[in-house]
Amino acid sequence: MTQRPDDAAPQGRGMFSGLRVLDAASFVAAPAAATILSDFGADVIKVEPPGGGDPMRSFHLAPGLTPTEHAYFWTVLARNKRSVALDLKQPSEQEKLYGLVRTADVFITNMPLKARERLGISWDRLAGLNDRLIYASFTGFGETGPEKDLAAFDATAWWARSGLMDQVRPTGDSVPARSTPGMGDHMGALALYGAIVSALYRRERTGRGAHVGSSLIANGAWSNAISIQGAIAGVAPPRPLPRLEGTNPLGSHYRCADGRWLTLAVTANQQVHCWPAVTRVIGRPELADDPRLATMASRAEHAAELIALFDQIFATRPAAAWHNLLTEAGVTHSVVAHVFDAVHDEQMLAAGVLTPMQGLDGAPLTIDSPIWISGETKRPPAPPPALGAHNDEVLGGG
């Protein structure tokens, strides 16, 4: 790892202290992998074009999004990083980057393959500058094949291409469901992070750097691997039935008195003990002794009747009340949360899913990376840097 003076390393200590990472990527997946490295102490230097910088700095202003002054996309993706502004279209600016590459441990990019050649940041170009460099590449469709140069976002290469977009439709006639911002990108970030730390482990053994990578299309297939494996074997995935036509009343969702939805998730191996528990929770314990409903198969035969009954009963109390009763009874379930529920979610706060962030007005919390290691304390999240804020510090030899 490249050592540097402590006064040039605002990261503090951590298992990746001394690791220098160049984040020459944009949008979500690749920069989020760098964020995880920074959480564990790495010195992550964000390389951005001068002028507007990374497009994610202002993405919160895009048409169709709720108007706000808070750059919340950027907060997640650029915390704990330093920023240098370099115009890599200029040879002199490329040389400045090469100086950083010579002392870097990791270089991350998701720029199109042809753009990497034009800007002088391909693996072949950088590997000769530093034989210990981990070059982490993220693409839409991989680095080989007829679509390797096509533009992609997680909504297309991860969500739509994998079959997930089709499979979550409630019926075959339903309009395909759209993904939420960054939904597949953050899965891709974990894959790229895994590739990077795997290569760092290998480097400890061999002393050699490596070209590693992942892609949206690969992560989409991995996310939908069970269904795709079934398709390889000629097995069609089951099409979700309309709710009122479902065959498992203990695997459906119900609207409560306050308009909130609650979903039950009782699998086949849980039904023996959960069916009596559910009947007690809903105040109908006699159903547990009804011979027509004695088995999961027989309950499936009467599913429409039971779902209609459950609809009536769950509509009598608010979702929070049902949550407490079902939790006490040991029945697997969840209230269908709104995104604002997460902000005050007691379990998310207790488990460190949400973590305090100092110095950012109006945003006292941020979302922690979903990894913890015993004995390691993550770096406290710090707000994203201004564009080029560390040019002098970094390019001047800091």
N, C-alpha and C positions, 0 to 999 in steps of 0.2 A: 504494500500500500504506500501511496505517496504521502510523506509527512510534510506538514506545513506549520508555520508559526501559529501558536494558539490565538494570537491577537488577530489573525486573519481567518479564524475558524469559529464563526458564531454558533456552530452546531453543538458545541459542548461534547460531552463524552457519550459513548454508546458503542455497540459491538462493531459498527461500521465507521467509527471515528478513525480518521486518517485515509478513508476511501474517498477519492475524488471522482465525481460523476459529471459528465457533460450531457446535459439534456437538450439535444438539438432536435426536439420533436414538437408537435403541436396537437391541438384538439385534446383527446382524453386518454386513450389507452396507454400509450408510451409515456407521456408525462406523469400519469398516475403511478406507473411502476417506479419512476424516479422519486415520487413522493414517499412511497413506502421505504425506499432506501434512506431518504432524509429523516424519516421518523426514527430510524435506528442509528442516526448520527452521521450519515455520510454528508460530505460537502457537495451539494448539488448545485451546479452552475447552469442556469438557464441561458441558452444561446438563442437570441431573438433578432429578427431584422429591425433595423432602426426605423423610426417613423411611428407606426402603430404598434409594433411589437407582435407578439403572438396574437392571433385572432381571438383567442379565448379571453383575452383581457376585456374585450368589449362585447362578448357574445350575449351577455345578459340584456343588451339593447336591441337584439334581433327582433324583427317584426313577428308578431304572434305570441311573444312572451309577455308576461305581466310587467308593466313598466316599473323599474326600480333603479335606484342609484347603487345598489349593492352588487358588486361583481362576483356573484356567488359561484358561478362556474370556475372562475379564476381562483377563488379562495381555496377550493378543494384541490386544485391541480398545481398550485404554485407556492403553497406554504413552505416555509423553511428552506427556500432556495435563494441563491444569489443570482443576479441578472447581469448579463453583458449583452450589448447590442453590437452585432457584427453584420455587415452586408457581404454575405458570402458570394455574391456575384462579382465582387472585386478581388483580384488576386492578392492584393496587399492585406485584405481582411481575412482571406483564407489562410495566409501565412500566420496571422495572429492566432487563428484557431489551431493551426498545426502546432504552435508552441504549447497550447494547452493540452493537446492530444498527447504530446510527448511525456507529459507528467500525469496523465489521467489513468484511472483504473477501468472506467466504464464509459462508453460512448453510446448514447441512446438516440435513435432516430426512427421516425415513421414517414419520412419524406418519400415521395414516389421514387422508384428505382432509377428512372432516367434523370430525375432532378438531382439525385445524389451524384451521378456522373458529372453533370454540368457544374455542380457546386464544389466538386472535389472532395466529397465526403463519403465515397463508397468504401466498402470494406477493403477492397484491393488497394485503394489509395492510402487509407489510414493505417492498415496493418504494418506497412513498411516503416512507419514512424515510431511504433511502439509494439514490440513483440509480446508484451504482457497485457495488451489492451483487450478488454471484453467489449466486442462490438455487438450491441443489442438492437436487432432490427425488428420492426413491427410493420406488417403490411395488411392490405385488405384481403388479398387472395393468394398469398404465398409468393415465393420468389422464382418459381418455375411454372410452366404451363401457359396456355394461350391467354389467360386473363390476368397475368401477373402485373401488368401495367395499368389496369383499370382502376379508376377512383372508386372508393368504397367508404361507407359509414356503417356503424353497427346496425342501423335500421335495415340495411340492405344485405351486407355480407354475413352478418351474424344472425339477425332475427329472421329475415325473409328467406335467405338461401338455405338455412339449416332445416326448414320445415316447422320451426317453432311458431312462426307467425300464423301458419295455417292450422296447426294442431290445437291452439288455444281457443279457436273460434267455438262458440257454444253450439253451433249447428253448421252443417255444410253450406248453408245458404247465407250465413252471416258474413258481414264485411270483415276482411282481415283486420286484426287488432294491431294498432301501432305500438311501438316500444316507447319507453320513457327515455329521456336524455341520458346517454352514457350507460345504459343498462348492460349492454354487451361489452362495452369498452372496459368497464371496471373488471369484468371477468377476464378479459384479455390482459389487463394490467397485472393481475395475479400470475397469469401464465408467463408473461415476460419477466416479472420479478423472479419467478422460479427458475427460469432459464439463466438469468444473470447470476443468481447465487449458486446454482449448480456449476456454472463455468468458473466462478471464483473458487469454489471448492476444488475443482480439477486443477486450477492454476496453482493452488497451494501444493499440490502433489507433483505437478509437471513443470511449473514455472512458465507455462505458455498461455497466451491469451487465446481467444476463440471468437468465432462468428456465431452468434446464437440468435434465435428469433422465434416469433409466433405470428399468428395472423387471425383476423376476424373470422374467416371461413373455417379455420381449424377449431377455434374456440366455439363457434356455433355448432359444429358437428359434435364436439365433445360435450357441450351442454345438452344436446339432444341425442346422445350416444345410444341410450337404451332403445329408443324408437328406430334409429337408423340401423342398429344391429339387428333389430327385428325385421326391418325391411330387407336387409341383406339375406336373411333367412326366408324371405317371402311372406313374412307376417305383417299384415296391415295393422297399423296402430288403431286402437278403438277411437271412434269419433265420439266426442262428448255428447251426451244426450241432453235435450232441454231439461231444465231442472225438474219440472213436474213429471217428466218421464223417466227420471233416474231410478235405479234399482237398489240403491243403498241409502235408506233414509238417514243413516248415521254417517254418511259421507256427503251430505248436501249442505246448503246454506239457507239461512232463514232470516227474514226481516223482523226486527224487534220493535217494541213500542215507540222508541225514539227515532225510528227510521234507519237506524244503523243495522248492518248485516252481521251475522255471526255464522261461521262455518264450522261444521263438525268434521273430524278426520279420524274416524274409527275404522281401522283396518280389520281384515278377516280374523287375524289372530287375537284381536282385542275384543271382538264382539261378545264372547262368552261372559266376560265380567262387566263390560261396559253397557250392554243392553239393559240389565237390571238397574245399573246406576243411572242411566238416562231416564228410565221410567220413573225412578224416585225423584229425580231433579224436576221433572215436568209435572209432578203431582199425580201421575197415573201408574202407581206401582202394580196395579192389577194386570197391566199389559205384559209384565214379565211372566205371568202364569198362564197367559192365553196360549193354548196349544197351537193355534194358527200362526203364532209369531215365535215359536220356540227356537227356530234356527235361522241363520242368516239367509238360507235359501228360501225358507217360507216367508220371511219378512220381505224378501225381494218380490215374492208373488203378490204381496199386499202393499208394495212400496207407494203406489199412488195414494192409497188410503192413509197411510202413515204420514206421508209428506204433507198432505192436506191437514191432518190433525196437528202436526208439529207447527205448521204455519199459523194455525189459530192460537196455539199455546204460546209460542215464542213472541207473538204480537202483543202479549199481555204485560210484558215487563221490558224495561230498557236493557240494552246490550250489556252494560256494566254489571247489572244484577245477575244476568244469566252467566256472565263470565265468572263471577265469584262462586256461584253455585256449581258450575261445571268443574271449576278448578278444585274445589273442595271434594268433589266426587271422583276426581282423577280421570276425567274424560278429556281426551285430546281435542282441542278446539282453538279458535281464535276469533276475536272481533276483527272484522275487516276494517283495517285502519285507514284513516286519511293521512296524508303526508304531514299535516300539522300535528297529528297525534305523536309523531316521533319526537318532536321538540320537547315534550314533557313526559316521555315514556320512562317510567321509574326503572324498569329493568335495563333499558338501554344505557341510562346514566350509571346504574350500579355496576353493569358489566363493562363499562368503559367504551361502549359503542360510540357514544357522544363524549367529547372531551373538551374542556375549557380552552378557549383561545383568547389571549390577551392582545389588546391594541387594535382591535377592529371594531369601530363603532357600529352598534346595532346588530352585531353577530358575536355573542359571547361564547358560542360553542361551534365546534366543527365535527366532522365525522372522522373517527380514527380509522386507520388502516386495520383490516380484520385479522391481524396476526399478533399474538403475544408469545413471549419467550420468558420462561422463569429466570429470574436473576437479571433481566434486562429492563431498564426503565427507558421508555421512549422520550425523545426530545419534546418538550412542550411546544405545541404548534405556535408559530409566529406568522404574522400576516405576510402576504406575498410582497415581493420587492417592486419598487418602481423600475420602469424600463431603463436598462443600462446603469442602474444605481451602483454597480460594482465594477464598472469598466476600469477605473484607475486602480482599484484594489487588486483585481484579478489579472488584468493585462499588464499591470506595472510590476508583476512578479510576486503578488501576494498569494 
